[in-house]
């Protein structure tokens, strides 16, 4: 077996051996967590709480987060958006310019050198607007959109629900800049479609509803993407036939709106996993960001903003994809697609199987710890690894391996020879999918 198999999800091997891995699951859930996602993610060895609303992502949890963010990043690039990385530390002056220094109550404010007022960014309109305005000053350079995936900070009064409401969290924020309301509307619809593609790819295909929410000072409505969940923080009203949803906060305000006439709404609980807003010229006006039109006249730039909480999605998936045995992650975002549980002490046989799987381009965990079978099976379920491959006495006697689906509990035998043939043909992943 190649040395790469000892590296944690190395590019060539992507194999993790639990015998040398320090962040293994705990025997019992944490006593200081009340939310389901935090209990499961902490016990499974994915995250650890540093303080209320602030969590460390351990290797398994970081793997989930990275997979989510790569899916998000890919979709943003498909939109034609450019990726940037903006400062988290902001001067007071730019927040005073938009009038939000004293109105945003979740700002982390601090003093810098020379008694200068600073804050940690909970959002980045104040940074991105003048930055893009510096480069895109004529109609020839518009529209344009930029995005980032970054750590944000919000001084929540009562952070709660594990990763669902934190003081420090990861977020993808996208900002678009337009010359007309029609162009803004067109891009807004493209982002909506892109968001549904993201949620589908991470396992929430039929679970997320575009939900009407308050538009604030920018427009009549904004939109949230709400994932149905019995333990969700939000109450929404859904017409499942018409695929229309309304946030509880505005339901009383829109009951006479003709858009929602004859809707058959049902009250459900949900988790907000994304939101989109039409900002208009609110921020461009604050920074006097005008563009030159084709007739040489100046006009304000119109903006939109579009957010997805990527670390929040880890918590949402843990809430939605779990059962009495633990986590149950979709294949696309699981820290590994397959966990190998050896019940025999035969390193040669185990290494041969691991070597085969290296070539299958799957992320693989090998539970080669010196613990009993029941302990290994329980931890495999707790971690939510989609497929479990058991190496036992039948493997030695006639080359048979047992494969089990975490999602359905379905089992199927496969011989080492069949496994090799499927890997060579590039069809083992499809074989696993068919098991579900």
C-alpha positions in Angstrom: 0.0 0.0 0.0 1.3 3.5 -0.9 2.4 5.9 1.9 -0.3 8.3 0.8 -2.9 6.0 2.4 -1.7 7.2 5.8 -2.4 10.9 5.0 -5.8 12.4 6.0 -7.7 12.4 2.8 -4.6 13.0 0.7 -5.2 13.8 -2.9 -3.9 10.4 -4.1 -5.1 8.2 -1.3 -7.8 10.0 0.7 -7.7 7.3 3.4 -7.9 7.9 7.1 -7.0 5.3 9.7 -8.8 5.8 13.0 -6.0 4.0 14.9 -3.8 7.1 14.4 -6.6 9.7 14.4 -7.0 11.8 17.6 -10.5 13.2 17.0 -12.5 10.0 17.4 -16.2 10.0 18.5 -17.1 10.2 22.2 -19.0 7.5 24.1 -21.8 9.9 25.1 -23.2 13.2 23.9 -22.1 16.5 25.5 -24.0 17.7 28.5 -23.8 21.4 27.8 -25.5 21.3 24.4 -29.3 21.4 23.9 -29.6 21.4 20.1 -29.6 18.1 18.2 -27.0 19.3 15.6 -24.5 20.3 18.3 -25.0 17.1 20.3 -24.4 14.9 17.3 -21.6 16.9 15.7 -19.7 17.2 19.0 -20.2 13.5 20.0 -19.2 12.3 16.5 -15.9 14.3 16.7 -16.8 16.9 14.0 -16.8 20.1 16.1 -16.0 21.4 19.6 -17.4 24.4 21.4 -14.9 27.0 22.5 -17.5 29.2 24.0 -21.2 30.0 23.5 -21.8 30.5 19.8 -18.2 29.8 18.8 -17.0 26.4 17.5 -13.8 24.7 16.3 -14.2 22.6 13.2 -12.2 19.3 13.6 -11.0 17.4 10.5 -14.2 15.5 9.9 -16.4 18.6 10.3 -14.0 20.6 8.2 -14.3 18.0 5.5 -18.1 18.5 5.4 -17.7 22.3 5.4 -15.2 22.2 2.6 -17.3 20.0 0.4 -20.3 22.3 0.9 -18.2 25.4 0.1 -16.7 23.8 -3.0 -20.2 23.1 -4.3 -21.2 26.7 -3.5 -18.0 28.1 -5.1 -18.5 26.1 -8.3 -22.1 27.4 -8.7 -21.0 31.0 -8.1 -18.4 30.6 -10.8 -21.0 29.2 -13.2 -22.9 32.4 -12.6 -19.9 34.3 -13.9 -19.1 35.8 -10.5 -15.5 36.7 -9.5 -14.2 35.4 -6.2 -12.6 37.9 -3.7 -11.5 37.8 -0.1 -12.4 41.0 1.8 -11.1 42.2 5.2 -12.9 41.1 8.3 -11.7 44.2 10.2 -13.5 47.4 9.2 -13.0 51.0 10.1 -15.9 52.9 11.7 -15.9 55.5 8.9 -17.4 53.2 6.2 -20.2 52.1 8.6 -20.9 55.7 9.5 -21.2 56.5 5.8 -24.1 54.1 5.4 -25.6 55.1 8.8 -25.3 51.6 10.2 -22.6 52.1 12.8 -25.3 52.9 15.4 -28.2 50.9 14.0 -26.7 47.4 13.6 -26.9 46.0 17.1 -24.8 42.9 16.4 -21.6 44.7 15.5 -18.5 43.6 17.4 -16.9 47.0 18.1 -13.3 47.6 19.4 -10.6 50.1 19.7 -7.5 49.9 17.5 -4.1 51.7 17.7 -4.5 55.5 18.2 -8.0 55.0 19.7 -9.4 54.2 16.3 -12.9 52.7 16.2 -13.1 49.3 14.4 -15.6 46.5 14.0 -15.6 42.9 12.8 -17.6 42.5 9.7 -21.0 40.8 10.0 -21.6 41.6 6.3 -19.6 43.4 3.6 -21.8 46.0 1.7 -19.7 48.8 3.2 -16.5 47.2 1.9 -17.5 45.9 -1.5 -19.5 48.9 -2.8 -16.7 51.5 -2.9 -14.2 48.7 -4.0 -16.2 47.8 -7.1 -17.0 51.5 -7.6 -13.3 52.1 -8.0 -13.1 49.8 -11.0 -16.5 49.7 -12.7 -17.5 53.3 -13.4 -19.0 53.0 -16.9 -21.9 51.0 -18.5 -19.3 49.0 -20.4 -18.0 47.4 -17.2 -21.5 46.6 -15.8 -23.2 44.4 -14.8 -20.6 42.6 -12.6 -20.9 40.3 -9.5 -18.3 39.2 -6.9 -18.5 36.8 -4.1 -16.5 35.5 -1.2 -16.6 32.7 1.4 -15.4 34.1 4.7 -15.7 34.0 8.5 -18.3 36.5 9.8 -18.9 37.9 13.2 -22.2 38.9 14.8 -22.5 39.7 18.5 -25.7 37.7 19.0 -27.4 38.4 22.3 -28.5 34.8 22.6 -26.6 32.5 20.3 -28.3 29.1 20.2 -29.1 26.0 18.3 -25.5 24.9 17.8 -24.2 25.9 14.4 -27.6 27.5 13.4 -27.0 30.7 15.3 -23.4 31.5 16.1 -21.3 34.6 16.9 -18.6 33.4 14.5 -19.6 31.6 11.4 -18.8 30.9 7.8 -20.8 32.5 5.0 -20.8 32.9 1.2 -21.9 36.5 0.3 -22.4 37.5 -3.3 -22.9 41.1 -4.4 -24.1 42.2 -7.9 -24.0 45.6 -9.6 -26.4 46.7 -12.4 -27.5 49.5 -14.6 -31.2 48.7 -14.6 -33.9 47.2 -12.5 -34.6 44.7 -15.4 -31.0 43.5 -15.3 -31.0 43.2 -11.5 -34.3 41.2 -11.7 -32.8 38.9 -14.3 -29.7 38.2 -12.3 -31.8 37.8 -9.1 -33.7 35.0 -10.9 -30.4 33.4 -12.0 -29.2 33.3 -8.4 -32.4 31.8 -7.3 -32.0 28.9 -9.7 -28.3 28.6 -8.7 -29.3 28.4 -5.0 -31.7 25.6 -5.7 -29.0 23.8 -7.6 -26.7 24.1 -4.6 -29.3 22.8 -2.2 -30.1 19.9 -4.5 -26.4 18.9 -4.8 -25.9 18.9 -1.0 -29.0 16.7 -0.4 -31.8 19.1 0.1 -33.5 18.8 -3.3 -37.1 18.6 -2.2 -36.7 20.1 1.2 -36.0 23.8 0.5 -38.7 26.4 -0.3 -38.2 29.9 -1.7 -40.0 31.9 1.1 -41.3 35.5 0.9 -39.9 37.6 3.7 -39.7 41.3 4.7 -38.1 43.5 2.0 -37.2 46.2 4.5 -36.4 49.5 2.9 -35.2 48.0 -0.3 -38.2 46.3 -1.9 -41.6 44.9 -1.0 -40.2 41.4 -0.4 -36.9 39.7 0.1 -36.6 36.0 -0.2 -35.3 33.3 2.2 -34.5 29.7 1.4 -36.1 27.7 4.1 -35.3 24.0 4.7 -38.2 22.1 6.3 -37.1 20.7 9.7 -39.2 19.8 12.7 -36.6 21.4 15.0 -36.2 24.5 12.9 -36.1 28.0 14.4 -38.5 29.6 12.0 -42.2 29.2 11.4 -43.3 29.4 7.7 -46.5 28.8 5.8 -46.2 26.6 2.7 -48.6 25.8 -0.1 -47.0 22.5 -1.2 -49.0 22.3 -4.4 -48.1 25.8 -5.6 -44.6 25.7 -4.1 -45.2 29.0 -2.4 -44.0 29.8 1.1 -44.3 32.9 3.4 -42.3 33.7 6.6 -44.4 34.0 9.7 -43.1 37.5 10.3 -45.1 38.9 7.3 -48.0 36.4 7.0 -50.5 38.8 8.6 -49.3 41.6 6.3 -49.8 39.7 3.0 -53.0 37.8 3.6 -54.9 40.1 1.3 -52.1 40.2 -1.4 -53.5 38.9 -4.7 -50.2 36.9 -5.2 -51.3 34.6 -2.4 -55.0 34.4 -3.0 -56.5 30.9 -3.0 -53.3 29.5 -1.5 -53.7 26.5 0.9 -51.0 27.3 3.4 -49.8 24.8 6.1 -47.8 25.9 9.1 -44.4 24.2 9.3 -41.0 24.6 11.0 -37.9 25.3 9.0 -34.3 26.4 9.0 -33.2 29.4 7.0 -30.3 28.3 4.8 -30.0 31.3 2.4 -31.4 34.7 1.6 -31.4 37.1 -1.3 -32.2 40.9 -1.3 -32.6 43.6 -3.9 -30.7 46.5 -2.4 -31.5 49.1 -5.1 -29.2 52.1 -4.7 -29.2 52.2 -0.9 -25.4 51.5 -0.6 -24.3 52.9 -4.0 -25.9 56.2 -3.0 -24.1 56.2 0.4 -20.8 56.0 -1.4 -21.8 58.2 -4.3 -21.2 55.3 -6.7 -22.5 56.5 -10.0 -21.8 55.1 -13.4 -21.5 56.8 -16.8 -24.3 55.8 -19.2 -23.9 55.5 -23.0 -25.2 59.1 -23.4 -22.4 60.3 -21.0 -25.0 61.1 -18.2 -24.5 59.6 -14.7 -26.9 57.3 -12.9 -26.8 55.3 -9.6 -25.7 51.7 -9.7 -28.3 49.2 -8.5 -27.2 46.3 -6.3 -28.3 42.9 -5.0 -26.9 40.8 -2.2 -27.2 37.0 -1.8 -26.1 35.0 1.2 -25.6 31.3 2.2 -24.5 30.3 5.6 -22.1 27.5 4.8 -21.3 26.5 8.4 -25.0 26.9 9.2 -25.7 24.3 6.5 -23.5 21.8 8.3 -25.8 22.2 11.3 -29.0 22.1 9.2 -27.9 18.9 7.5 -27.1 17.4 10.9 -30.7 18.3 12.0 -32.4 17.0 8.9 -30.2 13.9 8.2 -30.0 12.1 11.5 -31.8 9.4 13.4 -31.6 7.6 16.7 -28.2 6.2 15.8 -26.5 9.5 14.8 -25.7 11.5 11.7 -26.7 10.3 8.3 -25.0 12.6 5.8 -25.7 12.7 2.1 -22.9 11.2 0.0 -22.0 14.5 -1.6 -21.0 16.2 1.7 -20.1 13.3 4.0 -16.5 13.4 5.3 -16.0 10.0 3.6 -18.2 7.9 1.3 -17.1 4.6 2.8 -15.9 3.3 6.2 -14.1 0.0 6.4 -14.7 -2.1 9.5 -12.2 -4.9 9.8 -13.3 -7.7 12.2 -10.2 -9.8 11.7 -6.5 -9.2 12.3 -5.2 -9.6 8.7 -3.2 -6.6 7.6 -2.4 -8.0 4.2 -6.1 -8.5 3.2 -7.0 -5.1 4.6 -4.2 -3.4 2.8 -5.2 -5.1 -0.5 -8.8 -3.8 -0.1 -7.7 -0.3 0.9 -5.3 -0.2 -2.1 -8.2 -1.0 -4.4 -10.3 1.8 -3.0 -7.5 4.3 -3.3 -8.0 3.9 -7.1 -11.8 4.4 -6.8 -11.3 8.1 -5.9 -13.5 7.8 -2.8 -12.8 9.2 0.6 -12.3 6.2 2.9 -12.1 5.8 6.7 -10.6 2.6 8.1 -11.6 1.8 11.6 -8.5 -0.2 12.6 -8.8 0.7 16.3 -8.3 -2.0 18.9 -12.0 -2.0 20.0 -14.9 -4.4 19.7 -17.1 -4.8 16.6 -20.1 -3.3 18.4 -18.1 -0.1 19.2 -17.0 0.2 15.6 -20.4 -0.3 14.1 -21.9 2.2 16.6 -19.3 4.9 15.7 -19.8 4.3 12.0 -23.5 5.0 12.4 -22.8 8.0 14.7 -20.5 9.6 12.1 -23.1 9.1 9.4 -20.7 7.6 6.8 -23.0 6.6 3.9 -21.6 3.1 3.3 -19.9 0.5 5.6 -17.8 -2.2 4.3 -17.1 -5.1 6.7 -14.1 -7.3 6.4 -14.7 -10.6 8.3 -14.1 -14.3 8.3 -16.0 -14.7 5.0 -13.5 -12.4 3.4 -10.7 -14.9 4.4 -12.6 -18.0 3.5 -14.2 -17.0 0.1 -13.4 -13.3 -0.5 -16.8 -11.9 0.4 -17.3 -8.4 1.8 -20.5 -7.1 3.4 -21.6 -3.6 2.4 -24.3 -1.7 4.2 -26.1 1.5 3.4 -26.4 3.9 6.3 -29.4 5.6 4.8 -31.6 2.6 4.1 -30.0 -0.2 6.1 -29.8 -2.3 3.0 -26.9 -4.8 2.8 -25.3 -6.5 -0.2 -22.4 -8.9 -0.6 -19.5 -8.2 -3.0 -16.4 -10.3 -3.6 -12.9 -8.8 -3.7 -12.8 -9.9 -7.3 -16.0 -8.0 -8.1 -14.8 -5.0 -6.2 -11.6 -5.0 -8.2 -13.5 -5.2 -11.5 -15.9 -2.4 -10.6 -13.0 -0.1 -9.5 -11.1 -0.8 -12.8 -14.2 -0.1 -14.8 -14.9 3.1 -12.7 -18.3 1.7 -11.7 -17.9 1.1 -7.9 -19.5 4.5 -7.0 -22.5 3.7 -9.1 -22.7 0.2 -7.5 -22.8 2.0 -4.1 -25.5 4.4 -5.3 -27.7 1.5 -6.4 -27.5 0.0 -2.9 -29.6 3.0 -1.7 
